[in-house]
Amino acid sequence: MVEQVENVREWGPWSVWKTEIVLGAYAPQFLRAATGSRDRIFIDCFAGSTRNIERGTGRPIRSSPQVALQAGDRSTFTHLVLFELPEKAAALQGTLCSQYPSRRIRVVPGDCNLNIAEGLSWLRRQGGPRYGPHLGAALAYLDPNALELRWSTVQALASWCMNPPEGEYRRRNRVELLILFPTGPLRRKLPQAGKDIASDEHQLEVDQLFGNCDWREIYRAQRDRWIGGEASWMHYVNLYRLGLSRLGYSYTSAIEVRNTKRVVQYHLVFATSNQAGLRIMSGVLQKAREILPRMLAAEQRRLRRGEPPLFEDLEELRLIAADPDEWASFIDQTPTTFVCENYRPAFCYEPLHFDM
């Protein structure tokens, strides 16, 4: 039998920050808060590879499953359900089970959107109607490369074991969600005014991302120049957070991440039914910001040694390190519904119309 080996993947600095720093800081706090739970579950819908290096330096980087497996001290994740494409899943399963032989790990091959029920069913089979990991504290990390994550998958996680058959126990709290909202890829899928309108294929992708067509009102306002491109991204994030609230989450927030040119890269959206989770996430961001000056110092050392830079612009990085709020901001204001007509100028040319 030929051993399957995972390919090496290069990570940019902002991806390192998202997984190693934010998830790496939140997971231990989640476990500490869940010490009273018999089982603690980590779900990763885009698990990736365990062979990752930092671009430019070649430094090994932990993947999100490795971060989860190494999180905690007395309290650790008891079960991990991971999803990865078939050509990568077997190698990932083999590597993790070899590195962590005593841990209960299941890698589900295939598209998480199509196979989420299979992974959740595996967890359900590990217990009985009134005990087992399906009733334990659970954290799901959803980190797509672009618009691969469908709303149906988020719904499945949010509703999991919340309305069980008669005679079975229900979950105390919904699965906590840490979701990469793909602001950058969404910008590329939805061209601004002056460019060709988004194709039918791209519009369908966005429909699946939100689970409905409500986002089209925001896009219409963009195309009609009633709102600017920069302002529109927050409306999209608010719409996504409102959807999470309708799924039953009591608290949602978002971390807005910009690159050294101050362009929004992505938003990390967080959803929980526990107020403590929101407070912990706010503290995690503060801790994560503190690494920026160290990132600047490391970049300066690389340049002095004549090594390739990680960041686009050292001067921009210096400014951001001096004022981290400019780079990573915490958004926890209650999101409001977008009403297109509220943004229509009082005196304006006739808006552009198009079929969507």
C-alpha positions in Angstrom: 0.0 0.0 0.0 1.4 3.4 -1.0 1.6 5.9 1.8 -0.2 9.1 1.0 1.8 12.3 1.8 0.3 15.7 2.2 1.4 18.5 -0.1 3.2 21.5 1.5 1.1 24.7 1.4 2.5 28.3 1.8 0.7 30.7 4.1 0.7 34.5 4.0 1.1 36.5 7.2 -2.6 37.3 7.5 -3.6 33.7 7.2 -1.0 32.8 9.9 -2.5 35.5 12.2 -6.1 34.2 11.7 -5.4 30.6 12.5 -2.4 30.4 14.8 -3.1 33.6 16.7 -6.9 34.1 16.8 -8.0 30.5 16.8 -4.9 29.6 18.8 -5.9 32.1 21.5 -9.7 31.3 21.5 -9.6 27.5 21.6 -7.9 27.2 25.0 -10.3 29.8 26.4 -13.2 27.8 25.0 -11.9 24.6 26.6 -11.4 26.4 29.9 -15.0 27.6 29.9 -16.2 24.1 28.9 -14.5 22.2 31.7 -18.0 21.2 33.0 -18.8 19.5 29.8 -18.1 15.7 29.5 -17.3 16.0 25.8 -15.8 18.8 23.9 -16.0 18.9 20.1 -14.0 20.7 17.4 -15.5 20.8 13.9 -13.4 22.0 10.9 -15.1 22.2 7.5 -12.0 23.1 5.6 -9.3 21.3 7.4 -6.5 21.6 4.8 -3.1 20.1 5.3 -0.8 19.5 8.3 2.2 20.5 6.2 2.2 24.3 6.0 5.0 26.9 5.9 5.1 30.6 6.2 5.7 32.3 2.9 9.3 33.7 2.6 10.6 32.2 5.8 9.7 28.5 5.4 8.8 28.4 9.1 6.4 25.5 9.8 2.8 26.7 10.5 0.2 24.8 12.5 -3.0 24.0 10.7 -6.3 24.6 12.4 -6.7 20.9 13.4 -3.3 21.0 14.9 -4.1 24.1 16.8 -7.2 22.5 18.1 -5.4 19.2 19.1 -2.7 21.2 20.9 -5.1 23.5 22.7 -5.9 23.1 26.4 -4.1 21.4 29.2 -6.3 19.5 31.6 -9.3 20.0 29.3 -8.9 19.1 25.6 -11.1 18.5 22.6 -12.4 14.9 23.0 -13.7 14.5 19.5 -12.6 16.2 16.2 -14.6 16.0 13.0 -12.8 17.4 10.0 -13.8 17.8 6.3 -11.4 17.8 3.4 -11.6 16.9 -0.3 -11.2 13.2 -1.1 -7.7 13.5 -2.6 -6.4 15.0 0.7 -8.6 13.4 3.3 -6.9 10.0 3.6 -3.4 11.7 4.0 -4.8 14.1 6.6 -6.5 11.2 8.6 -3.3 9.2 8.5 -1.0 12.0 9.6 -3.2 13.2 12.5 -3.9 9.7 13.8 -0.2 8.9 13.7 0.6 12.1 15.6 -2.3 11.8 18.0 -3.0 8.1 18.3 -5.1 8.5 21.5 -7.4 11.2 20.1 -10.8 10.5 18.5 -10.5 12.0 15.0 -12.7 11.5 11.9 -11.8 13.1 8.6 -14.8 13.0 6.3 -13.8 13.0 2.6 -15.7 15.3 0.2 -17.4 18.7 0.1 -18.5 19.7 3.6 -21.6 21.3 2.2 -22.7 17.9 0.9 -21.3 15.7 3.7 -21.9 17.8 6.9 -24.6 15.3 8.0 -22.2 12.4 7.7 -19.7 14.0 10.1 -22.4 15.0 12.6 -23.9 11.5 12.4 -20.4 10.0 13.3 -20.5 12.1 16.5 -24.0 11.1 17.3 -23.0 7.4 17.0 -20.4 7.9 19.7 -23.0 8.1 22.4 -26.5 7.3 23.5 -29.8 9.2 23.5 -28.9 11.0 26.7 -25.1 11.1 26.7 -22.3 11.5 24.2 -20.3 14.1 22.2 -23.4 15.4 20.4 -24.5 17.0 23.7 -21.1 18.4 24.6 -19.6 21.9 24.1 -18.8 22.4 20.4 -16.7 24.9 18.4 -16.8 24.9 14.6 -14.1 26.6 12.5 -15.3 27.5 9.0 -12.4 28.9 7.0 -13.1 28.6 3.2 -10.7 30.0 0.6 -13.5 31.9 -1.1 -17.3 31.4 -1.4 -17.2 27.6 -0.9 -19.2 27.7 2.4 -23.0 27.4 1.9 -25.6 28.7 4.3 -27.1 25.3 4.4 -24.0 24.0 6.2 -24.2 26.8 8.8 -27.9 26.0 9.3 -27.1 22.3 9.9 -24.5 23.2 12.5 -26.8 25.7 14.2 -29.7 23.3 14.5 -27.8 20.2 15.3 -29.4 18.3 18.2 -31.4 21.4 19.3 -34.8 19.6 18.6 -34.1 15.9 19.2 -36.7 13.1 19.0 -38.8 12.5 22.1 -36.8 10.7 24.8 -33.5 12.2 23.8 -31.7 15.1 25.4 -31.1 18.3 23.5 -28.0 20.4 23.4 -27.7 23.1 26.0 -26.1 25.6 23.6 -25.8 25.8 19.9 -22.4 25.0 18.3 -20.2 28.1 18.5 -19.1 29.3 15.1 -16.0 31.1 13.9 -16.5 31.8 10.2 -14.3 33.5 7.7 -16.6 35.8 5.8 -14.9 36.1 2.4 -15.0 39.9 1.9 -12.1 40.0 -0.5 -13.4 37.2 -2.8 -16.9 38.7 -2.6 -15.5 42.0 -3.8 -14.1 40.2 -6.9 -17.4 38.4 -7.5 -19.5 41.6 -7.4 -18.0 44.3 -9.6 -18.8 47.9 -8.7 -20.6 50.4 -10.9 -18.8 51.1 -14.1 -17.9 47.4 -14.6 -19.9 44.5 -16.0 -22.6 43.3 -13.6 -21.9 40.0 -11.7 -22.5 36.9 -13.8 -25.5 34.6 -13.1 -23.0 32.0 -11.9 -21.4 34.4 -9.4 -24.8 35.6 -8.2 -25.8 32.0 -7.5 -22.7 31.5 -5.5 -23.6 34.5 -3.4 -27.2 33.3 -3.0 -25.7 30.1 -1.5 -23.4 32.0 0.8 -26.3 33.9 2.3 -29.0 31.3 1.9 -31.3 33.9 0.2 -31.3 36.8 -2.2 -31.5 39.6 0.3 -27.9 40.6 -0.5 -29.0 41.8 -3.9 -30.6 44.9 -2.4 -27.1 45.9 -1.2 -25.6 45.1 -4.6 -28.3 47.2 -6.3 -27.4 50.2 -4.1 -23.7 49.7 -5.0 -24.5 49.5 -8.7 -26.7 52.6 -8.5 -23.9 54.4 -6.6 -26.1 55.0 -3.6 -23.5 53.5 -1.3 -19.7 53.3 -1.8 -17.8 50.0 -2.2 -16.1 50.4 1.2 -19.3 51.0 3.1 -21.1 48.1 1.3 -18.9 45.4 2.9 -20.1 46.2 6.3 -23.7 45.9 5.1 -23.0 42.4 3.7 -21.4 41.4 7.0 -24.4 42.8 9.0 -26.7 40.8 6.7 -24.7 37.6 7.5 -24.8 38.3 11.2 -28.6 38.9 11.1 -29.0 35.5 9.5 -27.0 34.0 12.4 -29.3 35.7 14.9 -32.3 34.3 13.1 -30.8 30.8 13.5 -31.0 31.3 17.2 -27.6 32.8 18.2 -27.8 35.4 20.9 -24.5 37.1 20.3 -22.6 37.8 17.0 -19.6 39.9 16.3 -17.0 40.3 13.5 -13.3 41.1 13.4 -12.4 43.2 10.4 -8.9 42.5 9.0 -7.1 44.9 6.6 -3.8 44.4 4.9 -0.9 46.8 5.0 -2.6 48.9 2.3 -5.7 49.2 4.5 -7.8 47.1 2.1 -10.3 44.8 3.9 -9.1 41.2 3.4 -11.8 39.4 5.3 -14.1 39.4 8.3 -14.0 36.8 11.0 -17.6 36.3 12.1 -18.3 34.8 15.5 -21.6 33.5 16.8 -22.4 32.1 20.2 -25.3 31.7 22.6 -23.1 32.4 25.5 -22.3 36.0 26.6 -19.0 34.8 28.0 -18.0 33.7 24.5 -18.4 37.2 23.2 -16.4 38.6 26.1 -13.6 36.1 25.5 -13.4 36.8 21.8 -13.0 40.5 22.5 -10.1 39.7 24.8 -8.6 37.3 22.2 -8.5 40.1 19.6 -6.7 42.4 22.1 -4.2 39.7 22.7 -3.8 39.0 18.9 -3.2 42.7 18.2 -0.2 42.7 20.6 1.7 40.4 18.2 1.8 43.2 15.5 4.9 45.0 16.9 6.7 41.6 17.0 5.6 40.9 13.3 7.2 44.3 12.4 10.4 43.5 14.2 10.6 40.1 12.5 10.0 41.7 9.1 12.8 44.2 9.7 15.2 41.4 10.6 14.3 39.6 7.4 15.0 42.6 5.3 18.4 43.2 7.0 19.4 39.7 6.2 18.4 40.2 2.6 15.5 37.7 2.8 12.2 38.0 0.8 9.6 40.3 2.6 6.3 38.9 3.8 4.4 42.2 3.7 3.6 44.4 0.7 4.9 47.6 2.3 7.1 47.9 5.4 6.1 51.5 6.1 2.4 50.6 6.1 3.2 47.7 8.4 5.0 50.1 10.7 2.0 52.4 10.9 -0.4 49.6 11.5 1.9 48.1 14.3 1.8 51.6 15.9 -2.1 51.6 15.8 -3.4 48.0 15.7 -7.1 49.2 15.7 -6.5 50.4 12.1 -5.7 46.8 11.1 -8.0 44.6 13.2 -11.2 46.1 14.6 -13.8 44.4 16.7 -17.4 44.9 15.6 -20.2 43.9 18.0 -22.8 46.6 17.5 -26.3 45.1 16.9 -26.6 44.6 13.1 -29.6 46.3 11.4 -31.5 45.4 8.3 -30.4 47.1 5.1 -33.2 49.1 3.4 -32.2 50.2 0.0 -34.5 53.2 -0.3 -32.9 54.7 2.8 -29.7 55.3 0.8 -31.3 56.8 -2.3 -30.0 60.4 -2.7 -32.7 63.1 -2.5 -31.4 64.8 -5.7 -29.8 62.3 -8.0 -29.8 61.1 -11.5 -32.1 58.2 -12.4 -30.6 55.1 -10.9 -29.4 52.3 -13.1 -31.7 49.4 -13.4 -30.9 45.8 -14.3 -32.4 42.4 -14.0 -31.2 40.2 -11.2 
